[in-house]
Amino acid sequence: MAGAGDQQQHVEAFLEALAAERGAAQNTLEAYRRDLEDFLAFLKARGRGLADAAPADIAAHVSGLAAAGLAPASRARRLSAIRQLCKFLVREGAIEEDPASGIAGPRQGRPLPRTLSVVEVDRLLEAARLGTETTRGRDRVRALRLHALLETLYATGLRVSELVSLPRAVLAGDGRVLTVRGKGGRERIVPLTPAALGALERYLSVGQGNDEVAPMLATRWLFASRGAQGHLTRQRLAQELKELAAAAGLDPDRVSPHVLRHAFASHLLDRGADLRSVQQLLGHADISTTQIYTHVLEERLKKLVFEHHPLATGKRGEA
């Protein structure tokens, strides 16, 4: 069994290759690191390491994750990380045979993305707008920032990590579109709605001539924050959004930045947008990822029929 330091070096070399060859985001790399370090700890407990890991070790690890209650999707993600590491080690000559080859992944049905109705999104946006009218000083800056964030998110369908890390320079030019660098360093252009533009203008102009709040906006980031990163974090946005959901009379557990991204996509398709255009706006590399939203619409139509069609409700002829 190789030393712990050697094994950690293998993991770090794999992560570096993942970043260089595939442009993996930092969040993705950290998730891979956690999953693989957990696997190394499992191997160590069995008196093994990466050099002598057997298919039975990997199968036992995945079974243990199931016994611990991890969802099929989480187990599949961890197995994927192990598979990719093993292929990398074979390619680098660190091991001769791939022990993960032939290990079956957990069966999982693909869950439909959670979303909100147009009415619910309107309630959320209206609550955010009202917050900008009932606050003062620094609190009003935060309220204007949240309103601008939500209008921009619903207008563009950006991933939350893309949204919070937008530089202020992204509005250079005519301001009606954003150029976004997404997963794998791929750039895409997304249009802004008049509502989003208006919310952004109100947010960015609040510091003009106001010495109290101007320092809050004096950074290179569009959605500035006094935190270490200089911009609002994903976690803080999720927290503010749940607080806003409660104020709007919505269940906070149903509301998150990712749910609003889902709402953006499903609402576009519901109004006749073609799948390929929605794929490009979302930044999906594969259109099969976007197709999940067609299933959301199918489920909504089924529910509509079951709840209102006379043959489904047994109310035919009652009128």
C-alpha positions, 0 to 999 in steps of 0.5 A: 500500500502506498503512503498517504502522501503519495495517494494524496498526490495522485488525487491532487494530480488528477484534480489538476488534470481535471481543471486543465483539460476540462475546465472544471470549476472550483466548486466541482473540484472541491466536491471531487476532492471530498468524495475521493478523500472519503474513498481513501479513508475507506481504503485505509480502514481496509488496509488498502490503498489506490495501488492495490484497490480491488473491484470488491473494495469499490463495490463495498464502498458504494454499498456502504454509502447506500447503507448510510442512506445516501441518495442514488444520485449522490452515490452515482456522483461518488462512483463517477469520481472514483472511476475517473480517478482510476482511469487517470491512474491507469493512463499515468501508469500508476496502476496497471488495471482499472479496478472500477471497470465493470462496477455498476452504478446505482439505479436512479430515476431522474427527478423532475426539477422543482419549479414555480408558477408564473404567479408565484415568481411574480409574487416573489419579485413583487415582494422584492420590489416592495422591500426597496420602498420600505427600507433606508440606508444600507438596508435599502442597498441590500434590498435593491441588490436582491431585487436586481439579482432576482430580476436578472436571474429570472431574465437570464436563467444563470447558474447561481455561481455565474450570477453572484460572480458577475463583474461590473464590466459585464454591463459595458456596451449597450447593456441589453445583453450579458456575456457570461463565462460558464462551465468549462470556460464556455462563453454565451450571450444572454439578453436582459429584460426591461424589468431586469435592466431597470432593477439593475439601474436603480441598484447601481445608482443608489450610491451616487452622492451618498457617502454612506452607501457608496463604499458598498458598491465600490468593487469590481463586482456587480453584486458587491458585498463586504465579505472576503470574496467581494461579492455576494456568496451563493449561500447568502443569496439562498438565505435572502431568497428564503427570507423573501419567500416567507415574506411573499407567502410562499413555502421557503423550502420550495424556493432557491436560486436554482428553482428560479433557473428552472422556472426561467426554462420551463416558462420559456418552453411553456410559451413556445420557445424552442429547445435549442434556444433554451439550451443555449441560454442555460449554457447546457453542453448537451441538449439532453440536459435541457430536455428534462424541462419538457417532462416538467411541462408534460407533468403539468399538462397531466395534472391540469387534465386530471384536475379539470377534465370532466372525464377525469373528475367525474363531473361530466353532465353536472352543469 
